Amino acid sequence: MIDLITSLRQKYEQFAKFFITGGIGYSVDSIITNIGIFLFDIKPLYIRIPAYIVAATTTWIINRNFAFRTHHRAPAPIQWLKYLTANSFSMALNVGIFQLSLSVLPSKAIWSPQLAVTIGSAVAMFFNYYTYKYVIFAQKLR
């Protein structure tokens, strides 16, 4: 019973750390997206890609050193390439959902881009968690 409780605690603790990290990445993504749209009049899709890359870089550093730090640590360049590869799929999913959301949300509403970022990020979050846990930061087999 104690092993089960310990296992559940570790699992939820790791997800909580991942979630906090994702919140930081989401904030970076949202801030850059909104600055690009509202201060520099950049089209939403054009600003989303660099915003997402900066956010992904931020979350890789934090995930590597916080949420998944007890996992096997591949050399940083190799892990970064794996992370970028996984994030290219996640980015496509995130940006695709973002664009789809923008197409159905009111186009003139100031809150539409933010809600679209939120929806895209939420969908990509679950893809990312399992990809990071079982591929990028996977436990080394003994």
URHUWO-V822003 format. One record per residue. N is the residue number from 1. PHI is phi in whole degrees, -180 to 180 (* if undefined). PSI is psi as a letter, one per 20 degrees, with the letter a starting at -180 (none if undefined). Layout:
# URHUWO-V822003
n: [N | N]
phi: [PHI | PHI]
psi: [PSI | PSI]
This chain:
# URHUWO-V822003
n: [1 | 2 | 3 | 4 | 5 | 6 | 7 | 8 | 9 | 10 | 11 | 12 | 13 | 14 | 15 | 16 | 17 | 18 | 19 | 20 | 21 | 22 | 23 | 24 | 25 | 26 | 27 | 28 | 29 | 30 | 31 | 32 | 33 | 34 | 35 | 36 | 37 | 38 | 39 | 40 | 41 | 42 | 43 | 44 | 45 | 46 | 47 | 48 | 49 | 50 | 51 | 52 | 53 | 54 | 55 | 56 | 57 | 58 | 59 | 60 | 61 | 62 | 63 | 64 | 65 | 66 | 67 | 68 | 69 | 70 | 71 | 72 | 73 | 74 | 75 | 76 | 77 | 78 | 79 | 80 | 81 | 82 | 83 | 84 | 85 | 86 | 87 | 88 | 89 | 90 | 91 | 92 | 93 | 94 | 95 | 96 | 97 | 98 | 99 | 100 | 101 | 102 | 103 | 104 | 105 | 106 | 107 | 108 | 109 | 110 | 111 | 112 | 113 | 114 | 115 | 116 | 117 | 118 | 119 | 120 | 121 | 122 | 123 | 124 | 125 | 126 | 127 | 128 | 129 | 130 | 131 | 132 | 133 | 134 | 135 | 136 | 137 | 138 | 139 | 140 | 141 | 142]
phi: [* | -65 | -62 | -64 | -64 | -62 | -62 | -65 | -61 | -63 | -64 | -72 | -64 | -64 | -64 | -62 | -64 | -60 | -64 | -62 | -60 | -61 | -62 | -66 | -62 | -60 | -64 | -60 | -59 | -64 | -63 | -64 | -60 | -68 | -62 | -62 | -72 | -90 | -98 | -113 | 55 | -86 | -60 | -51 | -65 | -68 | -83 | -62 | -67 | -65 | -62 | -66 | -64 | -64 | -64 | -64 | -63 | -60 | -70 | -62 | -60 | -70 | -60 | -61 | -104 | -132 | -70 | -120 | -69 | -85 | -82 | -57 | -108 | -67 | -54 | -52 | -62 | -69 | -64 | -62 | -64 | -63 | -63 | -63 | -63 | -62 | -72 | -66 | -69 | -65 | -64 | -61 | -63 | -61 | -69 | -62 | -66 | -58 | -63 | -60 | -62 | -62 | -72 | -109 | -87 | -59 | -69 | -97 | -75 | -63 | -86 | -60 | -60 | -66 | -64 | -65 | -62 | -62 | -64 | -61 | -66 | -64 | -64 | -68 | -57 | -68 | -58 | -63 | -56 | -72 | -68 | -65 | -64 | -104 | -125 | -69 | -112 | -61 | -63 | -70 | -70 | -96]
psi: [g | h | g | g | g | g | g | g | g | g | g | h | g | g | h | g | g | g | g | g | g | h | h | g | g | g | g | g | g | g | g | g | g | h | g | g | g | h | h | j | k | p | q | g | h | h | h | h | g | h | g | h | g | g | g | h | g | g | h | g | g | g | g | h | i | f | h | k | h | i | r | p | n | r | q | g | h | g | h | g | g | g | g | h | g | h | h | h | g | h | g | g | g | g | h | g | h | g | g | g | g | h | h | i | q | p | h | i | p | h | i | g | h | g | h | g | g | g | g | g | g | g | g | h | g | g | g | g | g | h | g | g | g | i | f | g | k | q | p | p | q | none]
